[in-house]
Amino acid sequence: MAIFSSIAYGIGYAVGFLGAAAGLSTATILSLAGAATQLATGLALSAVSRALAPKVNIPQQEIQAVINQTDAPRRVYVGRNLVGGVRAFFDVRNSTLHQLVVVMHGALTSFDEFWVDGKRVTQDGDGRVTSGETAGFVTSTTRDGSGWGGNYPPLLENFNSWGENRRLNGQATFLVRSTAPKPEDFSKKFPKSYNTSFQWVIRGQAVYDPRSESTVYSDNAALVIAHYLTHPDGFKLDPSEINWQSVRAMANVCAQSVPQLAGGTAANYRLWGYWTLDEEPNQVLARMHTSSGIRAYEMQDGRIGLIGGPFGEPACTLTAKDISQIETREAISEREGYNVLQVFHLSAAQKYEVIEVKSWRDEARLAIEGEITQEHRLEMCPNLSQARRLAKRQIHDDNRQKITIITNLVGLKARWPRFDGQRHTILLDYRPEDGSGRVIQDEYEVLDHEFDPVALECRIELGRVSRASMAWSPEEEGETTADLPEDEENPPPPLSAAFSQRVIQISAGVQQAVLEVAAVAIPDRQDLTIQAQFRKVGETTWTDMQVTELTARSGAVEDGQQYEAQVRWLGVFTGVAVWQALGPITVQIDATAPGQPVELIPSNGAGYVHLSWRNPATGFFQIRIYRGPTTDFSAASLIGTTGGTSGQISEYQDATAVSGQTYRYWVRAANVSGVEGAAAGPVTITKT
């Protein structure tokens, strides 16, 4: 019975692929739901959000899985991602399981790599898998979401339920068709049964680049953030509300090349990841800020720009005469903050998982404090160097001296950064004229700025700048992100097997031949057995052989025919063992040649040549008559056969002889397997 044959419907996803493997069919079409919830409209435009942002509302493991869910948050991807999706169709037809998976809301740039059970596989031009255990049994095709995401001929042709009402407009999807192998191979081809995972590595949405005035794929962090701000399923700002000069400047900072410890360079700041349509926009922006150091803020012209990158040129200098009140806070003295920052980032080398890398440690604080640890999850950061650089800055920023000042109107000069594409800093030269109080002379970053139009005062939050926190060398990356170890391979052992015939005595005087394949045992491998098949040479269909432990035997085969066999291991090992060809062999029930006929005598008859002889005493099945033009037997041809009684006279009439021609005749006895004995002859006669 075909594994994916159609037997019963309505079983549900609980049995899924496993039920199909047992000979059942699961037929359920999920309705796509989950319209976007109303997005919040607030944005922290002037305040610096804390970099330790909230996590995404869908875990990475779920993003990478194919799930059965009638109401799931729709997703939008940017950069490169390993994705699964929401199963929208699951049904069996013609021994093939069809699964349609909705990946993303909207169009993506490309489907790049197909993965089966966590491993990349290759495909041919039709999407058929050509490598790995499922080669030849799985096919995956895609739709990028630019049109009808349900437009797959295999669905339209095989399922009446799939039609115009299942268009999936504007949804990126992929279709997986799994063809059932033979039952004995199923657990090898699909070891996870219904939990077999199918994933694609994709390039997310194209983004607008104001530098080239084009919309193309890019993972440039500034362009990705601007894309989210203006996306109809993102923050929904009109493009006119964006200061594109600021975006250009920040995009150039993001595109700068940074040397890597492993060699080569990488772009300064990139973003890979996703958002869902039910997330709070501030959470998405905070996640992007954490992974890039870039945030949105309100600029002097009222539009939204981007700020981040290196510490910039100070916008102004504030002195004691401009400051009416000052308050300083030292993190170390008040035991605030942390002294160990655990760093996590998204790693393509680790199958697009968020992994932990080398921590940043404040050794000066650790020398006088106990260890105080904080996690720093850069879930959209795809590069180790980027993650470590941002973490180095973060541990500086979070543990530095903070100052709050109240100024007169001069403080308005500190409201905006001097240039685009840099962090906003000012110089503080605080030296009280009466000599009282603490002297503060240094560079500070503007963290927040508030203006009171009634009191005509500015309240400014400042953080001390150490430009050493921006310095970088590739050696500071620490350990490089190593590839995950492949699943431990346990290949099938070498197979040594013999192919032979065996003659079985059915009854007195009756024998038949069978074919036998015997494998050599592997020490300490009690799990191993064999599978064997045979066929007649020239035929296309294989017939299974009956297996007992390491020996396989066929049914009765024809005497004198050529046969071939193939054999392979079955057992506990990785994958499916390849067939090993055996043979061919010619079946021969009786290998003992019979005796030689005697008393061969030719004579002329009316229109024929008459031959007579005495048969061998035992062991023959038939007599074969040969004729040739000379005494060379190799030039003779078989002209007839006859039977006879052992030890008695037999005869044959050659009616094809031509008058006036001279002929040489031989006779040979053959056993039941066609084995011939010695020939009697030649004898010569001229036909009259």
N, C-alpha and C positions, 0 to 999 in steps of 0.2 A: 504493500500500500504506500502511495506517495505520502511523504511526511506532511506536505502542505496541502493535502487533498481536502476538499470541502465536505464536512460531515455535519457540523452543527453550528448555529449562530447564537449570538447573544450571550456568550460565555463571559465576556468582559475582559478588561485588561489584566485581571489578576492571574489568569492563565497565560494569556498572551502568546509569546513565542514558544513557551514551553508546551502549551497545549497543542500548538501547531506541530511541534516536534513529535508529539505523541499520536499524531494523526487527526488532530482537531483543527477547526477553523475559528478564528476570532474575528468578528465583523462588527466594528463600532466606528461611527463617524462622529468626531468631536465638533461641536459648534464652536466657532471662534468668538470669543467674547472679550470683555475687558476694555471698554472704551476708557479713554484717559480721564482720570479724575481731574477736577478743577485744580489747576496749578496756582500756587500762591504767587502773589505779585510783588512781594517785598524783596528788596535786595540791600544788603549792607554795603552801601556805596562808599562811605568814607572811612569806616572803621576797619582795621585789619582783623580778619577772622583768625581764630586760633588754628594753627596748622594741623593739630591733631584732630582731624575731621572725623565725623561719624562714618560708619561703614555703610556699604551699599545695602539696599533692602532685600536684594536677592543674592545669596552666597555664590561665590565663583563656581562651586561644585554643581549648583543647579543650573547656572548659565551654560556650563559645558555638557549638561546631560539632556537627553531627550525625555521629556516628562509627559505624563497623561494628566491633563488639567483642563477643565472646561473654561475656567476663568483665571487667566494668568496675566500678570502685568506685561504689557508690550514693551519691547526693548529697542533701543537705537544704539548702534555700535560706531565707534570711531577708532582709527588705528587698526592694528592687527589683533585678532582674538581667535581663540579656539572655542567653538560654539556648538551647542545642540539646538534645542528649541522645544516647542510645544507640538506634540503629535496631533495632527488634524485628520488623519485617515489611517486606518489599520485594517487590512482585509486580505484574504487569500483568494487567488484565482489561478487555475492551471498550475498548481504546485508551486506558486510563487507568492511570497508574502510581500505586500505593498505597504510601505509606510511613508506618508507625507508629513514633513516636519516644517513648521513655520519658524524661521530663524529670527526675523527682524521686521519691525514696522518701518516701511519705507525702503528705498533702494540702497543697496550696498555697492561697493566698487567691483569686487571680484571674489569668487570662491577659489582659493589657491591650493589647498591640500585636503584630501579626504583621509580620515583616520577611522580605523576599525579597532575597537577594544584598546584604545590608547596608543595605537601605533599608526604611523603614516603608511599608506599603501599607494601604489601606482595604479593608473587607469589608462585604458586605451581611449581612442577618440569617441567611443560610444558610452564612456563612463563605466565600463566593465572593469572590475578590479583584476589586476594582473600580477599582484605580488601578495605574499602572506598566505595564511591558511585559507582565507575565503576567496582566493583567486579563482575566477570562473563561476563563483556562486553568488556574488553580490555586485550590483550595478547601482551607481548613484548619479543622478543628473540634477541640475540646479536651475533656479530662476532668480535673477538678481533683484527683483522687486520693482523694476522700472515699468512693469506692466502687470499682466495677469499671472499671479503666483501659483495658480492651480492648473495652468495649461500644460498638462503632461499627457501625451498620446496614450501611454499604457493605462492611465486612469480613465480617459475618455472612451477608449475602445473596449475596456473590459468591465466597466462598472456603470450600469445605467443610473445609479444614484449620483454619479459625479458629472456635473454639467454646468450650465450657466449660473446656477444658484451657488456654485462653489468657486467663484472666480478668484477670490483672494487678491483683489486689486491692491497694488502697492505693498505687497508683502513679499519679502525675500524668503524663498523656500528651497528645500531639497527633497527629492524622492529617492528612497532606497528600495530596491527590489532584491529580495533574498530567495534564491532558488534552493530547494531542498536537496542535499546530497543523499547518498544511500544511508539507511539507518545506522549501519556500523560506523559511518564516518561523521555522523551528526555532531557527536560530542567533541570531535576533534576540530571540525570546521567552526562550530558555534559553541565553544565550551561554556559560555555564560547564558546559553539558551535565550530566553526572552529578555535577559538583561544585556545582551550584546549591545555595545555602545557604538553609535555612529556619530561622527563629528566632522566639522569642516573648519579649517583655518581660513578666515576671511579677512579681507580688507574692508573696513567700514565705509562710512559715507564720505563722499567728496565734500570738500570745504572750500569756501571762497577765500582767495588769496588777493588782497588789495594791491600787492606789489606787481602782480601780472594781470590783475583784473580778470582772473579766470577761476573756474570752479573745478578743482581736480582733487584726487586723493592726496592727503598729506596728514602726517601725524605731528606736525609742528604745533607745539602746545598753545601758542598764542592764537593760531588760526582755529584750533579745535575749540578753545574757549569762546572765541567770537562766533563760531558756528553755533554753539549751544545758546549763546545770548540771543541770536536772531532766529533760531529754529522754531517753526510753528508748533513743534512738540517739545520745545525746550522752554527758554525764558520768554520767548515771543516778543522781543524788542523789534521795532521797525529798524531796518538798516540805517535810516537817517538819524537814529538816536545813538549810533556808534561813531566815535571819533576814530576814523580809519587811519589817520596819520599815526595815532598812538599804537594801533594794531600793527601797522607796518614796522614801526620801530621795534616793537617787542618781538615780532616774527623774525626780524633780522638777528636779534639777540639769541633767539631759540635756535636759529640755523647755524650759529657759529660751531666750528669743528672743535671737538675736545679730544685730545690724545687718550687712548685706552691702554690699560696695562697689558692686555693681550696683543697689542699692536693695532695699527690703524687708528681711525678716528670715528667718532659718533657725533650726531647733532646734539647741541647743548641741552635742550629741553624738548621732550616728546611726550605725548599722551596716547595710551591705548586703553580702551575700556568701553563702558556703556553707561547709559542711564535708562531708567524705566519711566513710563509716562505717569506713574503714580507717585514719584519721588518729589519731595520739596525741592524747588530749584536752588535754594540756599545750600542744601546738603550736596547737591551735584557740584555747585561752584566751589564749595569747601573741599570736596574730594579732588577736584582738578587743581586747586590751589596747593593742597598738600603735596601732590605729585609733581608740581612744576615750579612752585614758588611764585606763581603769577595770579593776580586777582583783579577783579573788575572794580573800578572806582569812578566817582563822578568828577569830571574834569571842570575846568574853569568856565568852559562854554556851555556847561549843563549836559553835555553828552557823556556817554560812558566810554572810558578808555581802559587800558590795561597797564598795570604797574607791577614791577618785579625786576628780576635780573640782578645786575651788580649794584653795589652802592654807587650812587651818582655823585655829581658835583653839587656841593651844598648850595641850597637855594638862597640862603641869607645867613647873617650872623646876628644873634640876639645877645644883648648885653644886660648887665644888672639894672641899668636905668630903664630898660624896657619891661623888666620883670617885677611884678608886685608881690608874687608869692611863689615859693618853690618847695617841692617835697621830693625827697629821694628815697629809693628803696633798693636795698642790696639783697639779692636772693639768698646769698650764702649766709648772711647774718641772721636772716629770719627763717632759715631752714625751709625755704620754699623750693618749688620746682623739683628737679631730679638731677642725678649725676651719671646715670647710665641710660642711653637712648638705644633701645632695640629697634633695628631697622628691618623693614619688610618691603619687598617690591615685587612686581609682576615679572616673571622670567619665562621667556619663550623656551629657553633651554631646559626648563623644568616643567615642560608640558603646560605652559601658560598658567602656572599656579603662582600664588603669592607666597614667597618664601622668605625666610629670615637669613640675613647676611651679617657680616661683622658689625658689632655694636660700636657706638661712639661712647667713650668714657671720659669723664672729667676727673682726671687723676688728682688734680689739686684738691678738689672737694672730697674725693674718695679717701684721701689721706687723713681727713679730719672728721668725716661723716661715715655712717653706715651706708650701704648701697641702697640708693633710691632709684627705681627703674621705671621707665615710661616707654610704652610702645609707640612706634612711629610707622604707621602703615601707609605706604605710598602705593595704593592699589591700582593706580593708572600709570605708574612709572615703569617703563619696559627696559631700563638700563641700569646696571649695577653702579657705574660711575655716577650717573645722575642721582641715583638714590643716596649714595654715600655723600656726594657733594651737598645735596639738600639737607641731609641729616646733620652734617657738620655745621651748616648755618643755623639749623634749628636748635641744636643744643646751645649754640652761642646766643641765639635770639631769646630763647626762653629763660636763660639763666643770667642774662646780663643786668647791669644796673638800669633801673627805670626811674624816670623823673617826670613829675607833673608840674607844669608851670602855668601861672596866670600872667598874661601880658596885656599891655595896652594895644592900641590899633596897629602898632608896628608888627605885632604877631601875625597880622594878615599876610605878611610877606612869606610866612612859613606854611601857608595853606596848601600850596601846589609845588610839585617837583619842578626843578629848573628845566629839565629836558625829558623827552619821552624815552622809554626803554631803560629806565633805571629806577632804583629804589630812592625814595624821597628822604634826603638828609639836610640838616642845617648845622651850623656851628654855634656852640654855646660858649660865651665868654662871660661867666658870672663871677665878678669880683666886687663884693660890696664896697662902696666908697668909704664907709666908716671902718673898714678893716675887720668887721665882725662877720661871723658865719664862714661857711665853707667856700673855698674857691673852686669853681668848676669850669674847666677849659677843655673842651673836647668836641668831637663830632657825634651827632645824635641823629637817629632815624625818627621821623615823625610817624608815630603809630596811630594817632587820632588827633583831630583838630575840630574844636567847636567854637563858634563865634556867638557871643551874646550881644545882639544889636541894641538892647536896652542899656546894659551896663557898659557897653563899648569895650568888652574884654574878650580875650581869646584864651580858651583852656586847651592846652596842648599836652598830649601824652608823648613822651620821648623814650627811646631805648638807645643805650650807648652803642656806638659802632666800633667794632674791631675789624679792620679790613683784613686781618689775618684769617678771619673766618671764611673769606672769599678766596683765599689763596688755595691753589690745588696743584697736585702732581699725581700722575697716574698711580704711583706706588701707594697712595692713600686709599685706593679702591679696596685694599685687603684681598682676601681670597676671591678668586674669580668664581663665578657661578658655574659649577660643573654640570654636565648633562646628568639627568637621572639615570641610574644604572638600568639597563634593559632587564626585563624579566629573565630570570635565570633559565638558560636554554637546557633542555634535556632531550636531545635528538634521538631518534630511533637508532639502535645499534646496527652494525653491519649484519647483513643476512647471508648465510651460506646455506644453500638448499640443493638437493639432488632431484632430478626429474627422471622417472623411469616408468616402465610398464610392469604390471604384475598379472600373471596368468592364474585364473581361478578355476578349479575343477568343479563344474556344476553337477555332473553325474558321470557314470561310467562312459567314457569315450567322448564326453562333452566338456569343452573348456571355453572360457571367454576371457578377454583381456580388459583390464582397467588401468588407468593412469594413476601414478602416485607421486606426490611431492613431499619430501621429508626434509625438515629444517634442522640444522645443528643447534643444539641448546646453548644458551648463553649462561654461564655460571652465575648463580645468585639472582637470576631474573625470572622468578616464578610468575611475574605478571604477564609474560609474553606468550602469545599464541600467534597463529598465522591465519591468513586468508588467502585462498588460492582459487584460480579459475583456469579453465582449459577451453580450447576450441580446435576445430580441424583447420589445418593450414589453408589459407585462402578465404575462410569465412570471417565475418565481422563481429559476430555475437559471441560473447564469452558466457560460459556456463560455470556456476559455482561448484566447487568440490566440497565434499563432506569432510569436516576437520575433526580430528581427535588429537588433542594436545598439539604436538608439533608435526603431525602427519595429516595430509589431505589426500583424499581418494575420490576418483570419478566413478560414475556408473560405467556400464559396459560400453566399450568403444569398438569400432570396426577394425577387423584384422586387415593388415596391409595398408592402412591409411596413415598419413602424417598428421601429428598433433603437436601443438605448442601450449605452453602454460605460462602463467604469471603468478607471483607470490609476493606478499608483503607482511610486515609485522603488524600486529594489533597489540596494544599494551599501554602502560603508563609512561608516556613521553610527550614531548611537545610536537604538536602538529600531526600530520598524516604521513605515514611512511610511503615512499614511492614504490610503484610496482617494479619487481625485478623479473625480466623476461627469462624463460627457460625453454630449452628445446631448439628446433623441433626434433621429434623422434618418430620412427616408423613402427607401428604396432606389429608385433609378430608373436602369435600365440605359440607356434611350434618352430623352434630353431634347428631341429635335427633334420638334416637332409635325408631323403629316402634313398633306397638302393637304385642300382642301374638296371634298366630293362635289358633283356637279352633276346637272342634269336630273331633279330630284325631282318625281315625278308620283304623285298619289293616284287611286284608283278604287274603286268599290264592287264587291264580289264576293259570292258566295253565302254569307252568314254572316260576312263579314269585310271589312276594309278592306285593299286591296292597294296597296303602295307599291313604286315602282321608282326607281332612280337610277344614275348612273354613278360608279364608284369613282375615288378620286384615282389619278394615274398611278404614284406610288411612295410608300414609307415608311409604309404603314399595316398594322396587324395585325388589326383588326376594325372593324366599323361598329356604332355604337350608335344606337338608335332611341328618340326621346323623343316624348312626347305630352302636350299640355296643353289646358286649356279656353279659353285666350285666346292672344293673340299675344305674351304675355310669357314668354320662355324660362325665366326664373327660377321660374315656377310649373309648369313641365313636369316630368314624371317619366320615368325610364328604363324602357321596357317590353320591351326585347329587344336582342339583339346577333346579328350574323351576320358571316360572313367574305366572301370574294369575291376576284376577280382584279383586279389593278391595271388601271385604265383600262377595265374592262368593266362591263356592266350587272349590278346585283344587285337582289334584291327581298325583300320581307318582307310577311307576312300578319298583320294584327292581328285575331285572332278574339275579342277582348274588347270590341270596339266595340259599342255598343247602338244599335238602330234609332231614328231620330229625333233622335239627338244629333249635335251639330256638334263636330268635333275639329280641332286644329292639330298638325301633325307636323314634326319636325326630324330630320335624320340628321347624325352627326358621325363622322369617322374617328379612331381611337386607335392609337398605336404600341404596341410590345411592353411598354413601361413604363406604359401607361395614359394617356400624354400625348395629349390630344385636340386636333384642329385646329378650324378654323372650322366652324360648323354650316351646313348647307344647310336653308332653310326660313325661316319656316313656310309650309306649304301647308295649305289649309282644305278639309274635306270633311264633308258631313252623311251619316251612315250611313242607307241606305234599307232 
